[in-house]
Every structure is written in structure tokens, then in C-alpha cells.
Amino acid sequence: MTTAHRTRQNLEVQRGDHTTIRYTVSGPATGPVLALIHGWGCSRNDFDAVTDHLPDTYRVLAIDLAEHGESRSTRDVWTIEEFARDVAAVLEAESVDTAVVAGHSLGGAVAVEAGRQLPDTVSHVVALDALHYLSLFPAQSDEQTEAMKHMFREDFAETVRGLVEGGSPAGTDQALKDTYFEKMVAVRQPAGLRAIEGLVHWDMDAALRETKQPITVFAVRELTDQEAIDRYGDRFDITLVDLGSHHFQVESPEGTAQLLAGVVGRE
């Protein structure tokens, strides 16, 4: 059973004196917990329609990472590990004993880190079109890392446009791509740039070695290389989907909800 429009409660948690994390809670206090983490330059609102299609027995937490959406921070550390502490703060504030943590894009990396940091709380990690892009998620050489950082520093808007195009299968509506670009290019600075730098410095292989929970990746079929499947297929379960672009959770919320419910239902 799904709810047409879930009743959402907007809450916040303070992390010291430098970070306020805002998040949304819906569903019964006793239901299975699903925590949702947006991608870079996005916000928790991307999951509103997905949440409406989830079983109404689920307790859903949709979280704005620091300096994304309505969350604010003056901190100096913008690593994937620190974003995972944003998630941990919400889970602690909500007294969550066990949860499936799902993240889109950069949020997928954050979900892995949350699993590594909270082995007794996170039961399953889900990545929505994340972890399988070999030029972004695995640890890069110093030269590759500097090249990526240089592109963003030299022409931020053009590089963001390239990200959107790279995440759009052939035939994706131009107006849709423009909408994603306008949202992402407006990410708050300097956190936007620093978050990208944090991602390219993240050592995913090390994180995967230390994350013991099962990991499920839902990857856009047209954007997934066989090389990634060959490299990581024995570490996480890669399921290819045909629900739209890199932002398929926005374009196909009902289908995305079915994928997530399939994972939560197995826990």
C-alpha cells in the first residue's frame, strides 16, 4: 500500500556550532527505516515523489547534506567521510537502530561511508546510479585528480554542463537537461567545489574493503560500462535499469520506489 501524499515533518539537527542538517521524516515510528541521500548539487526534495510511492509502513528520512538544500555549514572539511557524519547525526537524532541507506550519485559514496562508519546501524547500502563511474568514484592518480579539479576551477559552469550531458542517455529531453544544469550549477559555494574535490580524493576501494554490508547498485544501463561490472561485480550487486537518465529517481519515482522497496523488503 502506498500513500498519495505522505505527511512530512521537517526537522533539523545541530552538528557542533558549525553545521545545521535539515531533513524530512515521514511514516510510522516503528516502521523499517530508509534513509535517502541526494546527489551533488541536488537536495532531499528530489525524493519527494519517490517517498510518496513507498509502502506507508516505512519510516523515511530524506536528508540535505551540508550546504545542499536547506542545510547550512561553515565548516572547513568537505570530505565524503564528513558528509557521512551528517547522515549519522540524523540517524542518531532519530534514534535509528537499523536502516537501509540509499544515495544518488555523490550520495551513493556517502551511503557507503555511512555503512563503514555505522556497521551496527546500516544494514544495506543502495547506490542510485553511483559507484560504477570509473573516472570519478575509484581512487584516481594524482594527475587525474588534479585534471578534474582544474576543469571545475577553470570553467565551473561548462564542467557542470558536461556532467549533465554525460549522465543523459541519447534522446534525453533538452529541457530536462537544462533543468538539471540550472539546479546543479547553483550549488552553494565554496562547498560545491570542495565537495567535488572531496569525491575525487575519496578512496572508494579502501571504503569498500571496510564496508561489510551488502551493497546494491541500480545503474542506468546505457551509462554503464562492462569494465565497471567486471571490476566491481564481485563486491556489489549491479542491477541495470531503464528508468531514464542519471537522475532517474526524479523522472521515474514509482519505478525507483519499487527498486528501493525490493531492497528494504529483504531486510
Salt bridges, closest charged atoms under 4 A:
GLU12 OE1 - ARG22 NE 3.27
ASP46 OD1 - LYS183 NZ 2.80
ASP48 OD1 - ARG8 NE 3.77
ASP52 OD2 - HIS5 ND1 3.64
ASP52 OD1 - ARG8 NH2 2.93
ASP64 OD2 - ARG44 NH1 2.53
GLU67 OE1 - ARG188 NE 2.87
GLU70 OE1 - ARG44 NH2 2.95
GLU81 OE2 - ARG116 NH2 3.87
GLU82 OE2 - ARG15 NH2 2.87
GLU82 OE1 - ARG85 NH1 2.66
ASP86 OD1 - ARG15 NH1 2.84
ASP86 OD1 - ARG75 NH1 2.77
GLU94 OE1 - ARG59 NH2 3.03
GLU113 OE2 - ARG116 NH2 2.41
ASP129 OD1 - HIS132 NE2 2.97
ASP129 OD2 - HIS246 ND1 2.56
GLU146 OE2 - LYS149 NZ 3.34
GLU165 OE1 - LYS177 NZ 3.11
ASP178 OD1 - ARG161 NH1 3.00
GLU197 OE2 - ARG153 NH2 2.93
GLU197 OE1 - ARG194 NE 3.80
ASP205 OD2 - ARG231 NH2 3.20
GLU210 OE1 - ARG116 NH1 2.87
ASP242 OD2 - ARG221 NE 2.96
GLU267 OE2 - HIS124 ND1 2.97
